[in-house]
């Protein structure tokens, strides 16, 4: 498993697609509910703070070269405590993957295929993810390179097509919300955007060629992903207005319905759906990959492939139960998810860095 390597460029594409992920559909609604027309400011601040968070990930990558997060846990916390911490992280990745799979079923059932049972779409989507995991990280990386080009083209078409519908008055006045809501909303943005990037420590630096170059690509990937989401939030508010953005469950999808070019290109919601499927797939894949590889390494298995199918079946079953209704999902995102993501995205890496520094200090004193 440790011989798998991807290029720094492929790693950057993973970071961009993962950071955008499913967030592209509903982030405008969540941010607008908190900050109204100032939602884009919270996203911009969150992107800046996320770049600082990457410095922590850089430091961990340099201290633990050729190690995954699971290996780091055992090295810093010891064998048994490290395994418990790793199992907790595996559950985080696995349960979040189940939530994403539930989102797939809910979105398609509500917006695109109401007559098709959500369970069917979830099973089909899970099969594609399991297939990708079994083909390996290199195959997924090459697929990401191809589909990333499609995403960029669709995103540019989407943004340019909405320019005629932009109204600057919808984003005014600026800085009306105050500091406290701004801080909370920036953390909310990071909980969806950058804290989940902790799962890339299952790839970086262990499975990336040229780790030093990969650090720059990680920084670049976060900047591009944050910029795309900020642009999307600005467009949503300018076109739909802050109140309508907050009221919509999937405001970005509603935004796509506004596109009309020359009287013949209309209702091209498929553009937003295609962008969402591309980014969601790779976010889902990386969460599931982190859970499968993490469990294999925790159990000291030489091959992760035997785990893919049984874990995939459990994942599908969990996705049927984990998200009972929209109200539950909304409350979970606002009250639980911020703390949950913060614990693994910031607290765990900080403890790893602090623990390793203390270990070196203690060993140095013993040697003296």
DRENDO-1510 file (C-alpha; in Angstrom, 1 decimal, always signed):
<recs>
REC; n; res; u; v; w
REC; 1; UNK; +0.0; +0.0; +0.0 .
REC; 2; UNK; +2.9; +2.4; +0.7 .
REC; 3; UNK; +4.3; +2.1; -2.8 .
REC; 4; UNK; +1.4; +3.9; -4.4 .
REC; 5; UNK; +2.4; +7.4; -5.6 .
REC; 6; UNK; +0.7; +10.2; -7.4 .
REC; 7; UNK; +2.1; +13.4; -8.8 .
REC; 8; UNK; +1.9; +16.8; -7.1 .
REC; 9; UNK; -0.4; +18.1; -9.8 .
REC; 10; UNK; -2.8; +15.2; -9.3 .
REC; 11; UNK; -2.7; +15.9; -5.6 .
REC; 12; UNK; -3.6; +19.5; -6.2 .
REC; 13; UNK; -6.6; +18.5; -8.3 .
REC; 14; UNK; -7.7; +16.1; -5.5 .
REC; 15; UNK; -7.5; +19.0; -3.0 .
REC; 16; UNK; -9.6; +21.3; -5.3 .
REC; 17; UNK; -12.3; +18.8; -6.0 .
REC; 18; UNK; -12.4; +17.6; -2.4 .
REC; 19; UNK; -12.6; +21.1; -0.9 .
REC; 20; UNK; -15.5; +22.1; -3.2 .
REC; 21; UNK; -17.2; +18.7; -3.0 .
REC; 22; UNK; -20.9; +18.6; -2.1 .
REC; 23; UNK; -20.5; +22.1; -0.6 .
REC; 24; UNK; -21.1; +23.7; -4.0 .
REC; 25; UNK; -24.8; +23.0; -3.8 .
REC; 26; UNK; -25.8; +24.3; -0.3 .
REC; 27; UNK; -23.0; +26.5; +1.1 .
REC; 28; UNK; -24.7; +29.7; -0.2 .
REC; 29; UNK; -27.9; +28.8; +1.8 .
REC; 30; UNK; -26.0; +28.0; +5.0 .
REC; 31; UNK; -23.9; +31.2; +4.8 .
REC; 32; UNK; -26.7; +33.5; +3.9 .
REC; 33; UNK; -28.8; +32.3; +6.8 .
REC; 34; UNK; -26.0; +33.5; +9.1 .
REC; 35; UNK; -24.7; +36.6; +7.4 .
REC; 36; UNK; -27.3; +37.5; +4.8 .
REC; 37; UNK; -25.6; +39.6; +2.0 .
REC; 38; UNK; -22.3; +39.5; +3.9 .
REC; 39; UNK; -22.0; +35.7; +3.4 .
REC; 40; UNK; -19.2; +36.1; +0.8 .
REC; 41; UNK; -17.1; +38.0; +3.4 .
REC; 42; UNK; -17.3; +35.0; +5.7 .
REC; 43; UNK; -16.3; +32.7; +2.9 .
REC; 44; UNK; -13.3; +35.0; +2.0 .
REC; 45; UNK; -12.1; +35.1; +5.6 .
REC; 46; UNK; -12.6; +31.3; +5.9 .
REC; 47; UNK; -10.5; +30.8; +2.8 .
REC; 48; UNK; -7.7; +32.9; +4.3 .
REC; 49; UNK; -7.8; +31.1; +7.6 .
REC; 50; UNK; -7.8; +27.8; +5.7 .
REC; 51; UNK; -4.5; +28.8; +4.1 .
REC; 52; UNK; -3.0; +29.2; +7.6 .
REC; 53; UNK; -4.4; +25.8; +8.6 .
REC; 54; UNK; -2.4; +24.3; +5.7 .
REC; 55; UNK; +0.8; +25.5; +7.4 .
REC; 56; UNK; +0.0; +23.1; +10.2 .
REC; 57; UNK; -0.4; +20.3; +7.6 .
REC; 58; UNK; +2.9; +21.3; +6.0 .
REC; 59; UNK; +4.6; +21.0; +9.4 .
REC; 60; UNK; +3.1; +17.6; +10.0 .
REC; 61; UNK; +4.1; +16.4; +6.6 .
REC; 62; UNK; +7.7; +17.4; +7.1 .
REC; 63; UNK; +7.9; +15.8; +10.6 .
REC; 64; UNK; +6.3; +12.6; +9.5 .
REC; 65; UNK; +7.6; +11.9; +5.9 .
REC; 66; UNK; +6.3; +8.7; +4.3 .
REC; 67; UNK; +3.6; +8.3; +6.9 .
REC; 68; UNK; -0.2; +8.3; +6.8 .
REC; 69; UNK; -2.3; +9.8; +9.6 .
REC; 70; UNK; -2.8; +6.4; +11.1 .
REC; 71; UNK; +0.9; +5.8; +11.3 .
REC; 72; UNK; +1.4; +9.2; +12.8 .
REC; 73; UNK; -1.1; +8.4; +15.5 .
REC; 74; UNK; +0.7; +5.3; +16.6 .
REC; 75; UNK; +4.1; +7.0; +16.5 .
REC; 76; UNK; +3.0; +9.9; +18.7 .
REC; 77; UNK; +0.4; +8.4; +21.0 .
REC; 78; UNK; +1.8; +4.9; +21.3 .
REC; 79; UNK; +0.5; +1.6; +19.8 .
REC; 80; UNK; -2.8; +1.1; +21.7 .
REC; 81; UNK; -3.9; +4.7; +22.2 .
REC; 82; UNK; -2.8; +5.5; +18.7 .
REC; 83; UNK; -5.0; +2.7; +17.4 .
REC; 84; UNK; -8.0; +4.0; +19.4 .
REC; 85; UNK; -7.4; +7.5; +17.9 .
REC; 86; UNK; -7.1; +6.0; +14.5 .
REC; 87; UNK; -10.4; +4.1; +14.9 .
REC; 88; UNK; -12.0; +7.3; +15.9 .
REC; 89; UNK; -10.7; +9.0; +12.8 .
REC; 90; UNK; -11.8; +6.1; +10.6 .
REC; 91; UNK; -15.3; +6.4; +12.0 .
REC; 92; UNK; -15.3; +10.1; +11.2 .
REC; 93; UNK; -14.3; +9.4; +7.6 .
REC; 94; UNK; -16.7; +6.5; +7.3 .
REC; 95; UNK; -19.8; +8.3; +8.8 .
REC; 96; UNK; -19.1; +11.4; +6.8 .
REC; 97; UNK; -19.0; +9.3; +3.6 .
REC; 98; UNK; -22.4; +7.9; +4.6 .
REC; 99; UNK; -23.8; +11.4; +5.0 .
REC; 100; UNK; -22.5; +12.3; +1.5 .
REC; 101; UNK; -24.1; +9.2; +0.1 .
REC; 102; UNK; -27.4; +10.1; +1.8 .
REC; 103; UNK; -27.1; +13.6; +0.2 .
REC; 104; UNK; -26.8; +12.0; -3.3 .
REC; 105; UNK; -30.1; +10.2; -2.8 .
REC; 106; UNK; -31.9; +13.2; -1.3 .
REC; 107; UNK; -30.8; +15.6; -4.0 .
REC; 108; UNK; -31.7; +13.3; -6.9 .
REC; 109; UNK; -35.1; +12.4; -5.3 .
REC; 110; UNK; -36.0; +16.0; -4.6 .
REC; 111; UNK; -34.7; +17.8; -7.7 .
REC; 112; UNK; -34.1; +15.4; -10.6 .
REC; 113; UNK; -35.7; +12.0; -10.3 .
REC; 114; UNK; -38.6; +12.2; -7.8 .
REC; 115; UNK; -40.1; +8.9; -9.1 .
REC; 116; UNK; -36.8; +6.9; -8.5 .
REC; 117; UNK; -36.3; +5.6; -4.9 .
REC; 118; UNK; -33.3; +7.3; -3.3 .
REC; 119; UNK; -32.0; +3.9; -2.2 .
REC; 120; UNK; -31.5; +2.9; -5.8 .
REC; 121; UNK; -29.4; +5.9; -6.6 .
REC; 122; UNK; -27.4; +5.6; -3.4 .
REC; 123; UNK; -26.6; +1.9; -4.2 .
REC; 124; UNK; -25.5; +2.7; -7.8 .
REC; 125; UNK; -23.3; +5.7; -6.7 .
REC; 126; UNK; -21.7; +3.5; -4.0 .
REC; 127; UNK; -20.9; +0.8; -6.5 .
REC; 128; UNK; -19.0; +3.4; -8.7 .
REC; 129; UNK; -17.1; +4.6; -5.6 .
REC; 130; UNK; -16.2; +1.0; -4.6 .
REC; 131; UNK; -15.0; +0.3; -8.2 .
REC; 132; UNK; -12.8; +3.4; -8.1 .
REC; 133; UNK; -11.3; +2.4; -4.7 .
REC; 134; UNK; -10.5; -1.1; -6.0 .
REC; 135; UNK; -8.8; +0.3; -9.1 .
REC; 136; UNK; -6.4; +2.2; -6.9 .
REC; 137; UNK; -5.3; +5.7; -6.1 .
REC; 138; UNK; -3.4; +6.2; -9.4 .
REC; 139; UNK; -6.4; +5.4; -11.5 .
REC; 140; UNK; -8.5; +7.8; -9.4 .
REC; 141; UNK; -5.9; +10.5; -9.9 .
REC; 142; UNK; -5.9; +10.1; -13.6 .
REC; 143; UNK; -9.7; +10.2; -13.7 .
REC; 144; UNK; -9.6; +13.4; -11.6 .
REC; 145; UNK; -7.3; +15.1; -14.1 .
REC; 146; UNK; -9.7; +14.4; -16.9 .
REC; 147; UNK; -12.9; +15.4; -15.0 .
REC; 148; UNK; -11.2; +18.4; -13.5 .
REC; 149; UNK; -11.0; +19.9; -17.0 .
REC; 150; UNK; -14.7; +19.3; -17.5 .
REC; 151; UNK; -15.4; +20.9; -14.2 .
REC; 152; UNK; -13.4; +24.1; -15.0 .
REC; 153; UNK; -15.1; +24.5; -18.4 .
REC; 154; UNK; -18.6; +24.0; -16.8 .
REC; 155; UNK; -17.8; +26.4; -14.0 .
REC; 156; UNK; -16.7; +29.2; -16.4 .
REC; 157; UNK; -19.8; +28.7; -18.6 .
REC; 158; UNK; -21.9; +28.8; -15.4 .
REC; 159; UNK; -20.4; +32.0; -14.1 .
REC; 160; UNK; -20.3; +33.9; -17.5 .
REC; 161; UNK; -23.9; +32.9; -18.3 .
REC; 162; UNK; -25.1; +34.5; -15.0 .
REC; 163; UNK; -23.5; +37.9; -15.5 .
REC; 164; UNK; -26.6; +39.4; -17.2 .
REC; 165; UNK; -28.7; +38.6; -14.1 .
REC; 166; UNK; -26.4; +40.1; -11.6 .
REC; 167; UNK; -27.7; +43.0; -9.4 .
REC; 168; UNK; -25.2; +44.8; -7.3 .
REC; 169; UNK; -27.8; +46.2; -5.0 .
REC; 170; UNK; -28.4; +42.6; -3.6 .
REC; 171; UNK; -25.0; +42.6; -2.0 .
REC; 172; UNK; -25.4; +45.9; -0.3 .
REC; 173; UNK; -24.9; +47.2; +2.4 .
REC; 174; UNK; -21.5; +45.6; +3.2 .
REC; 175; UNK; -20.3; +44.7; +6.7 .
REC; 176; UNK; -23.8; +45.1; +8.2 .
REC; 177; UNK; -23.7; +41.8; +10.2 .
REC; 178; UNK; -21.1; +42.5; +12.9 .
REC; 179; UNK; -18.0; +40.7; +14.1 .
REC; 180; UNK; -19.5; +37.8; +16.1 .
REC; 181; UNK; -21.7; +36.4; +13.3 .
REC; 182; UNK; -18.7; +36.9; +10.9 .
REC; 183; UNK; -16.5; +34.7; +13.1 .
REC; 184; UNK; -19.1; +32.0; +13.5 .
REC; 185; UNK; -19.8; +31.9; +9.8 .
REC; 186; UNK; -16.2; +31.7; +8.9 .
REC; 187; UNK; -15.9; +28.7; +11.1 .
REC; 188; UNK; -19.0; +27.2; +9.5 .
REC; 189; UNK; -17.4; +27.7; +6.1 .
REC; 190; UNK; -14.1; +26.1; +7.2 .
REC; 191; UNK; -16.0; +23.1; +8.7 .
REC; 192; UNK; -17.3; +22.3; +5.2 .
REC; 193; UNK; -14.3; +23.5; +3.2 .
REC; 194; UNK; -11.0; +23.0; +4.9 .
REC; 195; UNK; -11.3; +21.1; +8.2 .
REC; 196; UNK; -12.4; +17.9; +6.3 .
REC; 197; UNK; -9.1; +18.2; +4.4 .
REC; 198; UNK; -7.5; +16.3; +7.3 .
REC; 199; UNK; -8.3; +13.1; +5.3 .
REC; 200; UNK; -5.6; +14.1; +2.8 .
REC; 201; UNK; -3.1; +13.2; +5.4 .
REC; 202; UNK; -3.8; +9.7; +4.5 .
REC; 203; UNK; -2.3; +10.6; +1.1 .
REC; 204; UNK; +0.1; +13.4; +1.9 .
REC; 205; UNK; +3.0; +13.0; +2.2 .
REC; 206; UNK; +3.1; +9.2; +2.0 .
REC; 207; UNK; +1.6; +8.7; -1.4 .
REC; 208; UNK; +2.8; +11.9; -3.2 .
REC; 209; UNK; +5.9; +12.3; -5.3 .
REC; 210; UNK; +8.0; +15.4; -4.5 .
REC; 211; UNK; +6.5; +16.3; -1.1 .
REC; 212; UNK; +8.0; +19.8; -1.2 .
REC; 213; UNK; +6.3; +20.6; -4.4 .
REC; 214; UNK; +3.1; +19.0; -3.1 .
REC; 215; UNK; +3.1; +21.5; -0.3 .
REC; 216; UNK; +2.8; +24.4; -2.8 .
REC; 217; UNK; +0.2; +22.5; -4.7 .
REC; 218; UNK; -1.8; +22.0; -1.4 .
REC; 219; UNK; -1.7; +25.7; -0.8 .
REC; 220; UNK; -2.7; +26.4; -4.4 .
REC; 221; UNK; -5.5; +23.9; -4.3 .
REC; 222; UNK; -7.1; +25.4; -1.2 .
REC; 223; UNK; -6.8; +28.9; -2.7 .
REC; 224; UNK; -8.5; +27.8; -5.9 .
REC; 225; UNK; -11.3; +25.8; -4.1 .
REC; 226; UNK; -12.0; +28.7; -1.7 .
REC; 227; UNK; -12.1; +31.2; -4.6 .
REC; 228; UNK; -14.6; +29.1; -6.6 .
REC; 229; UNK; -16.9; +28.8; -3.6 .
REC; 230; UNK; -16.6; +32.5; -2.8 .
REC; 231; UNK; -17.5; +33.4; -6.4 .
REC; 232; UNK; -20.4; +31.1; -6.2 .
REC; 233; UNK; -21.7; +32.7; -3.0 .
REC; 234; UNK; -21.4; +36.2; -4.5 .
REC; 235; UNK; -23.2; +35.2; -7.6 .
REC; 236; UNK; -26.0; +33.5; -5.7 .
REC; 237; UNK; -26.6; +36.6; -3.5 .
REC; 238; UNK; -26.4; +39.0; -6.5 .
REC; 239; UNK; -28.8; +37.0; -8.6 .
REC; 240; UNK; -31.3; +35.5; -6.1 .
REC; 241; UNK; -30.9; +37.9; -3.2 .
REC; 242; UNK; -29.8; +37.1; +0.3 .
REC; 243; UNK; -33.3; +36.2; +1.6 .
REC; 244; UNK; -34.1; +33.8; -1.3 .
REC; 245; UNK; -30.6; +32.2; -1.0 .
REC; 246; UNK; -31.2; +31.5; +2.6 .
REC; 247; UNK; -34.6; +30.1; +2.0 .
REC; 248; UNK; -33.6; +27.7; -0.7 .
REC; 249; UNK; -32.4; +24.2; +0.1 .
REC; 250; UNK; -30.2; +24.0; -3.0 .
REC; 251; UNK; -29.7; +27.7; -4.0 .
REC; 252; UNK; -26.9; +26.9; -6.5 .
REC; 253; UNK; -29.2; +24.6; -8.4 .
REC; 254; UNK; -32.0; +27.2; -8.4 .
REC; 255; UNK; -29.4; +29.7; -9.7 .
REC; 256; UNK; -28.7; +27.5; -12.7 .
REC; 257; UNK; -32.4; +27.8; -13.7 .
REC; 258; UNK; -31.8; +31.5; -14.2 .
REC; 259; UNK; -29.4; +30.9; -17.1 .
REC; 260; UNK; -30.8; +32.0; -20.4 .
REC; 261; UNK; -28.6; +32.8; -23.5 .
REC; 262; UNK; -30.1; +34.2; -26.7 .
REC; 263; UNK; -33.6; +32.8; -25.9 .
REC; 264; UNK; -32.6; +29.3; -26.8 .
REC; 265; UNK; -30.3; +28.2; -24.0 .
REC; 266; UNK; -32.5; +27.9; -21.0 .
REC; 267; UNK; -32.9; +25.9; -17.8 .
REC; 268; UNK; -29.5; +24.3; -17.9 .
REC; 269; UNK; -29.6; +22.9; -14.4 .
REC; 270; UNK; -27.6; +20.0; -15.7 .
REC; 271; UNK; -24.5; +22.2; -15.6 .
REC; 272; UNK; -24.7; +22.6; -11.8 .
REC; 273; UNK; -25.7; +18.9; -11.4 .
REC; 274; UNK; -22.6; +17.8; -13.4 .
REC; 275; UNK; -20.3; +20.0; -11.4 .
REC; 276; UNK; -21.7; +18.7; -8.2 .
REC; 277; UNK; -21.4; +15.1; -9.3 .
REC; 278; UNK; -17.8; +15.5; -10.3 .
REC; 279; UNK; -16.7; +17.2; -7.0 .
REC; 280; UNK; -18.9; +15.1; -4.8 .
REC; 281; UNK; -17.6; +11.9; -6.3 .
REC; 282; UNK; -14.0; +12.6; -5.4 .
REC; 283; UNK; -14.9; +13.9; -2.0 .
REC; 284; UNK; -16.8; +10.7; -1.3 .
REC; 285; UNK; -14.0; +8.6; -2.8 .
REC; 286; UNK; -11.3; +10.2; -0.6 .
REC; 287; UNK; -13.4; +9.9; +2.6 .
REC; 288; UNK; -14.0; +6.2; +1.8 .
REC; 289; UNK; -10.4; +5.7; +0.8 .
REC; 290; UNK; -9.2; +7.2; +4.1 .
REC; 291; UNK; -11.5; +4.9; +6.0 .
REC; 292; UNK; -10.6; +1.7; +4.1 .
REC; 293; UNK; -6.8; +2.4; +4.1 .
REC; 294; UNK; -6.9; +3.5; +7.7 .
REC; 295; UNK; -8.7; +0.4; +8.9 .
REC; 296; UNK; -6.3; -1.8; +6.9 .
REC; 297; UNK; -3.3; -0.1; +8.5 .
REC; 298; UNK; -4.8; -0.2; +12.0 .
REC; 299; UNK; -5.4; -3.9; +11.6 .
REC; 300; UNK; -1.9; -4.4; +10.1 .
REC; 301; UNK; -3.3; -5.9; +6.9 .
REC; 302; UNK; -1.1; -6.1; +3.8 .
REC; 303; UNK; -3.9; -5.4; +1.3 .
REC; 304; UNK; -7.0; -3.2; +1.7 .
REC; 305; UNK; -9.0; -4.7; -1.2 .
REC; 306; UNK; -10.8; -7.4; +0.9 .
REC; 307; UNK; -12.2; -4.6; +3.0 .
REC; 308; UNK; -13.7; -2.6; +0.1 .
REC; 309; UNK; -16.8; -4.6; -0.6 .
REC; 310; UNK; -18.0; -5.4; +3.0 .
REC; 311; UNK; -17.3; -1.8; +4.1 .
REC; 312; UNK; -19.1; -0.5; +1.0 .
REC; 313; UNK; -22.2; -2.6; +1.9 .
REC; 314; UNK; -22.1; -1.3; +5.5 .
REC; 315; UNK; -21.7; +2.2; +4.1 .
REC; 316; UNK; -24.9; +1.9; +2.0 .
REC; 317; UNK; -26.9; +0.6; +4.9 .
REC; 318; UNK; -25.6; +3.4; +7.2 .
REC; 319; UNK; -26.5; +6.0; +4.6 .
REC; 320; UNK; -30.2; +4.8; +4.7 .
REC; 321; UNK; -30.3; +5.5; +8.5 .
REC; 322; UNK; -27.9; +8.3; +9.2 .
REC; 323; UNK; -30.0; +11.2; +7.8 .
REC; 324; UNK; -33.7; +10.7; +8.6 .
REC; 325; UNK; -35.0; +14.1; +7.4 .
REC; 326; UNK; -34.0; +17.6; +6.2 .
REC; 327; UNK; -34.6; +19.2; +9.6 .
REC; 328; UNK; -32.2; +16.7; +11.2 .
REC; 329; UNK; -29.5; +17.5; +8.6 .
REC; 330; UNK; -29.9; +21.2; +9.0 .
REC; 331; UNK; -29.6; +21.0; +12.8 .
REC; 332; UNK; -26.6; +18.6; +12.5 .
REC; 333; UNK; -24.7; +20.9; +10.2 .
REC; 334; UNK; -25.2; +24.0; +12.4 .
REC; 335; UNK; -24.8; +22.5; +15.8 .
REC; 336; UNK; -22.7; +19.3; +15.6 .
REC; 337; UNK; -20.7; +19.3; +12.4 .
REC; 338; UNK; -18.6; +22.4; +13.3 .
REC; 339; UNK; -17.3; +20.8; +16.5 .
REC; 340; UNK; -17.0; +17.4; +14.8 .
REC; 341; UNK; -14.9; +18.7; +11.9 .
REC; 342; UNK; -12.9; +21.1; +14.1 .
REC; 343; UNK; -11.9; +18.2; +16.4 .
REC; 344; UNK; -10.3; +16.2; +13.5 .
REC; 345; UNK; -9.3; +19.0; +11.2 .
REC; 346; UNK; -7.6; +21.2; +13.7 .
REC; 347; UNK; -7.3; +19.6; +17.2 .
REC; 348; UNK; -5.9; +16.2; +16.1 .
REC; 349; UNK; -3.2; +17.6; +13.8 .
REC; 350; UNK; -2.2; +20.2; +16.5 .
REC; 351; UNK; -2.0; +17.3; +19.1 .
REC; 352; UNK; +0.2; +15.3; +16.7 .
REC; 353; UNK; +2.5; +18.2; +16.1 .
REC; 354; UNK; +2.7; +19.2; +19.8 .
REC; 355; UNK; +3.1; +15.6; +20.9 .
REC; 356; UNK; +6.0; +14.9; +18.5 .
REC; 357; UNK; +7.8; +18.1; +19.6 .
REC; 358; UNK; +7.4; +17.1; +23.3 .
REC; 359; UNK; +8.8; +13.6; +22.5 .
REC; 360; UNK; +11.9; +15.1; +20.9 .
REC; 361; UNK; +12.4; +17.5; +23.8 .
REC; 362; UNK; +12.1; +14.6; +26.4 .
REC; 363; UNK; +14.4; +12.4; +24.3 .
REC; 364; UNK; +17.0; +15.2; +24.0 .
REC; 365; UNK; +17.0; +15.8; +27.8 .
REC; 366; UNK; +17.5; +12.0; +28.4 .
REC; 367; UNK; +20.4; +12.0; +26.0 .
REC; 368; UNK; +22.0; +14.9; +27.8 .
</recs>
